[in-house]
Amino acid sequence: MRIVFPLLSIRHHGGVRVIIHIANYLASRGHTVTLITPADRFAPLYEIDRRVGVYLTRPVGNLSYVSHLLNISRLYFSMDHSDFIVPNFFPTFYPAFLASRRGKGHLVYLVQDYEPFFYGGLTRIVSELTYKFRADVVAVSHWLARRIGKHARRVKVIPPGPQDGVFYPDEVPELIKDAEYPVILYMWRYEKRKGSAVFAEAVRLLSRKGRHFELWLVFSGKKPIRIDIDRPVKLFGPVRDDRLRQLYSCADIFVNASYYEGFGLPPLEAMACGTPAVLTRSGGVEEYAVDGLNSLLVPSGDPHKLADAIGKLIFNERLRRKLAANALETAERFSLNKMAREVEEFLIELAG
């Protein structure tokens, strides 16, 4: 089979990791795979198999409406005839849809998040409109499938998972030798939907209540804001997978405070490293997270309940061990290899 993935960018992003892994897997299986993206948006952190073709269109420059429209047209004209065209984002859906209507390939929309939640106004309408075309869809969670499946020709739920052989328990003594109290690990993001402001307020509440802990913040863009707490805080800039695995493994509690997630891969990566998690009920995470069994779940947007759940784990080492053991067992059911294999099977089914 010939498969084309039109992408707005290939950078450090969880959705990009998933696509590159699928592309690598399909190429290893003998399929002809091509990634198309603008030249100035190509800075991959994840390794691309040499058998995967990469076609770079002209640079986009600033991300104005005009540059977006030019990029969409370049993506369209860069698509040769193939068996499948697999977009993963609404700006790439439209050139892929037009290409499919011109007979350039069968459209399969890989939906990893509910994009209308990202935007307002016209952009929200344009992003939501992509779900109303009768396309074949791969959704990464049942939560997503319920939201977008009404108009699709067919929706196949294929969840991702931790990258095989990358995320597993891997404690490094040097990381925790100076930690006197339980370590809370959080992935800091500035997007409002990630709930970082809620998390910041939760740890302030914990500090004011006299709870002892150490805070580790991992960030990939701008540095986190200063959180006014009288507790040790360590910052970790963009980290590669081996270091991230060590941070997961050495932390005592992983926290995700999102308002919504299409799936939520970092919490499952933390689980694969044996780290108990406190998560918000944010949609896709409930594909794998079960309150009281492998994690603690609280309502999104409530710093008091988030703080109470974190505090419960700080005090209760026995509960942490129970959640960690069940989290490891849960994580074993998910993997990127499993996802890639199921995507291949779905494409073969559609081709038949």
C-alpha positions in Angstrom: 0.0 0.0 0.0 1.0 3.6 -0.5 0.1 5.9 2.4 0.6 9.7 2.7 0.5 11.6 5.9 0.1 15.4 5.3 1.2 17.3 8.4 1.2 20.9 9.5 4.5 20.3 11.3 6.8 17.6 12.5 8.1 18.7 15.9 8.1 17.7 19.5 4.4 16.8 20.1 2.6 13.8 21.4 0.5 13.5 18.2 3.6 13.7 16.0 5.2 10.9 18.0 2.2 8.7 17.3 2.2 9.4 13.6 5.9 8.9 13.2 5.6 5.5 15.0 2.8 4.4 12.7 4.7 5.6 9.6 7.8 3.7 10.8 5.8 0.6 11.4 4.0 0.7 8.1 7.3 1.2 6.3 8.9 -1.7 8.1 6.0 -3.9 6.9 6.9 -3.1 3.2 4.4 -0.3 2.6 5.4 2.9 0.8 5.0 5.8 3.3 5.4 9.5 2.8 5.3 12.4 5.3 4.6 15.8 3.8 5.2 19.0 5.9 6.6 22.6 5.4 10.4 22.8 5.4 10.4 25.4 8.3 8.1 23.2 10.4 10.4 20.1 10.2 12.4 19.6 13.4 11.7 16.0 14.5 12.7 14.9 18.0 11.5 11.4 17.2 13.5 9.2 14.9 12.1 8.7 11.4 12.9 5.4 9.7 15.0 5.8 6.6 12.4 3.8 4.6 9.9 6.6 5.3 9.8 9.2 2.6 9.8 12.9 3.7 8.6 15.6 1.3 9.2 19.2 2.4 7.0 21.9 0.9 8.0 25.5 0.8 8.4 27.3 4.1 5.3 28.7 5.7 6.8 31.7 7.4 4.5 33.5 9.8 1.2 31.7 10.7 -1.2 34.2 9.3 -4.5 33.2 7.5 -2.8 33.8 4.2 0.2 31.6 5.0 -2.2 28.9 6.2 -4.1 29.0 3.0 -0.9 28.8 1.0 0.3 25.9 3.1 -3.0 24.0 2.5 -2.7 24.5 -1.3 0.9 23.3 -1.2 0.0 20.2 0.7 -2.7 19.5 -1.8 -0.5 19.8 -4.8 2.3 17.8 -3.1 0.1 14.7 -2.8 0.7 12.1 -5.5 -1.7 9.3 -6.1 -1.7 6.8 -3.2 -4.0 4.2 -1.6 -4.6 6.2 1.5 -4.3 9.8 2.7 -4.2 10.2 6.5 -4.6 13.7 7.9 -4.6 14.3 11.6 -5.5 18.0 12.0 -8.3 20.1 10.6 -5.9 22.3 8.4 -4.6 19.2 6.8 -8.0 17.5 6.5 -9.2 19.9 3.8 -6.4 19.4 1.3 -6.6 15.7 2.0 -10.3 15.7 1.4 -9.9 17.6 -1.9 -7.2 15.2 -3.0 -9.4 12.2 -2.2 -12.3 13.7 -4.2 -9.9 14.1 -7.1 -9.0 10.4 -6.9 -5.6 10.7 -5.3 -6.4 8.3 -2.5 -8.9 7.1 0.1 -9.3 9.5 3.0 -8.8 8.2 6.6 -9.0 10.9 9.3 -6.8 10.1 12.3 -8.4 12.1 15.1 -6.3 12.4 18.3 -8.2 15.2 20.0 -11.4 17.2 19.9 -10.1 20.3 18.1 -13.2 22.6 18.5 -12.3 22.8 22.2 -9.0 24.6 21.2 -10.5 27.5 19.4 -13.3 30.1 19.2 -15.2 31.9 16.5 -14.7 30.9 12.9 -11.8 28.6 13.6 -13.9 26.5 15.9 -16.6 26.2 13.2 -14.1 25.2 10.6 -12.5 22.6 12.8 -15.8 21.1 13.9 -17.0 20.9 10.3 -14.3 18.3 9.5 -16.3 15.8 11.5 -19.4 16.3 9.4 -17.9 14.9 6.2 -18.6 11.2 5.6 -15.1 10.0 6.1 -13.6 6.9 7.6 -12.2 7.8 11.0 -9.7 6.4 13.4 -10.3 7.8 16.9 -7.9 7.3 19.7 -10.6 6.9 22.4 -14.3 6.0 22.8 -14.8 9.4 24.3 -13.7 11.0 21.0 -15.7 8.5 18.9 -18.9 9.4 20.7 -18.3 13.1 20.0 -17.4 12.8 16.3 -19.0 9.6 15.1 -22.4 10.8 14.2 -21.6 11.8 10.6 -18.6 9.6 9.9 -18.9 6.7 7.4 -17.1 4.5 9.9 -15.3 5.1 13.2 -12.6 2.7 14.4 -11.3 3.2 18.0 -7.6 2.5 18.1 -5.9 3.8 21.3 -2.2 4.6 21.4 0.1 3.6 24.3 3.6 4.0 25.6 6.3 3.4 23.1 7.5 -0.2 23.3 10.8 -0.6 25.1 11.0 3.0 26.1 8.8 3.5 29.2 9.3 1.1 32.1 10.4 1.4 35.8 13.9 2.9 35.7 14.8 4.6 39.0 18.1 6.6 39.1 19.4 7.1 42.6 21.1 10.4 41.7 17.7 12.0 41.0 16.2 11.2 44.3 19.2 11.1 46.7 18.3 14.6 48.1 14.5 14.2 48.1 13.3 14.2 51.7 9.6 14.1 50.9 7.4 12.6 48.2 8.0 14.0 44.7 5.2 15.3 42.6 5.8 15.3 38.8 3.8 17.6 36.5 4.1 18.4 32.8 3.8 22.2 32.6 1.9 23.5 29.6 0.5 27.0 29.0 -2.6 26.0 27.0 -5.6 26.7 29.2 -7.1 23.3 28.6 -4.1 21.6 30.2 -5.2 23.1 33.6 -1.7 24.3 34.7 -3.3 27.2 36.7 -5.5 24.7 38.5 -2.5 22.6 39.3 -0.5 25.6 40.6 -3.4 26.6 42.9 -3.6 22.9 44.2 0.0 22.8 45.2 -0.3 26.2 46.8 -3.2 24.8 48.9 -1.1 21.8 49.8 1.8 24.0 50.9 -0.4 26.3 53.0 -1.9 23.2 54.7 1.7 22.2 55.7 2.0 19.1 53.4 5.6 18.3 52.7 6.5 17.4 49.1 9.0 18.2 46.4 7.8 19.5 43.0 9.3 18.6 39.6 8.0 20.5 36.6 8.8 19.3 33.0 8.3 21.9 30.3 8.9 21.9 26.5 8.3 25.6 25.7 8.4 28.6 27.9 9.5 28.1 31.5 6.8 27.6 34.0 5.5 30.5 36.0 7.0 30.8 39.5 4.7 29.0 41.9 4.8 30.7 45.3 5.3 27.8 47.6 7.7 27.1 50.4 8.7 23.7 49.0 11.6 22.5 46.8 10.9 23.0 43.0 13.0 21.5 40.2 12.7 22.5 36.6 13.4 20.1 33.7 13.5 21.6 30.2 12.8 19.6 27.0 13.9 16.1 27.7 14.4 13.0 25.6 12.5 9.8 26.3 15.3 8.1 28.3 15.4 11.1 30.7 11.6 11.4 30.8 11.4 7.7 31.7 13.7 8.3 34.7 11.7 11.3 35.9 8.5 9.3 35.7 10.1 6.4 37.6 11.7 8.5 40.3 8.6 10.5 41.0 6.2 9.4 43.7 3.1 11.0 42.2 2.3 12.0 38.6 -0.4 14.7 38.2 -2.4 15.7 35.1 -4.9 18.5 35.6 -6.4 18.9 32.0 -9.9 20.0 31.3 -10.1 17.6 28.4 -7.8 15.1 26.6 -8.5 13.1 23.4 -6.5 10.3 25.1 -3.8 11.6 27.3 -0.6 9.7 26.7 1.7 11.1 29.4 -0.3 9.7 32.3 -0.2 6.2 30.7 3.6 6.6 30.2 3.9 7.4 33.9 1.8 4.3 34.7 4.1 2.2 32.6 7.0 3.4 34.7 5.2 2.4 37.9 4.1 5.9 39.1 0.7 6.4 40.7 -1.3 9.2 39.1 -3.8 11.8 40.1 -5.9 12.7 37.1 -8.8 14.9 36.2 -11.9 13.4 34.5 -10.9 14.9 31.2 -12.5 12.6 28.7 -10.0 10.3 26.9 -8.0 9.4 30.1 -10.9 7.3 31.2 -10.0 4.9 28.4 -7.5 3.5 30.8 -7.8 5.3 34.2 -10.0 3.8 36.9 -10.5 5.7 40.1 -9.2 3.8 43.1 -7.8 1.0 41.0 -4.9 2.4 39.0 -5.2 6.1 39.7 -7.2 8.7 41.6 -9.7 10.7 39.5 -11.2 14.1 40.4 -13.4 16.6 38.5 -11.5 19.0 36.2 -11.2 22.6 37.2 -11.4 22.1 41.0 -8.0 22.8 42.7 -9.4 21.8 46.2 -10.4 18.3 45.1 -7.1 18.0 43.2 -5.1 19.0 46.2 -7.1 16.6 48.5 -6.3 13.7 46.1 -2.6 14.5 45.9 -2.5 15.0 49.7 -4.1 11.6 50.1 -1.3 10.0 48.2 1.4 12.0 49.9 0.3 10.5 53.3 -0.6 7.0 52.1 2.4 5.0 50.8 0.4 1.8 50.9 -2.2 3.3 48.5 0.6 4.6 46.3 2.0 1.0 46.0 -1.4 -0.4 45.2 -2.1 2.1 42.5 1.4 1.7 41.0 1.1 -2.1 40.8 -2.3 -1.9 39.0 -1.0 1.0 36.8 1.8 -1.2 35.5 -0.7 -4.0 34.7 -3.0 -1.5 32.9 -0.2 0.0 30.8 0.8 -3.4 29.5 -2.5 -3.5 27.6 -1.5 -0.5 25.5 1.4 0.2 23.2 2.3 2.2 20.0 3.2 -1.1 18.3 -0.3 -2.4 19.0 -1.8 0.7 17.7 0.3 0.7 14.5 -0.6 -2.9 13.9 -4.3 -2.2 14.3 -4.1 0.8 12.0 -2.5 -1.4 9.3 -5.2 -4.0 9.7 -7.9 -1.3 9.4 -6.3 0.0 6.2 -6.1 -3.5 4.7 -9.7 -4.0 5.6 -10.7 -0.8 3.8 -8.5 -1.7 0.8 -10.2 -5.0 0.5 
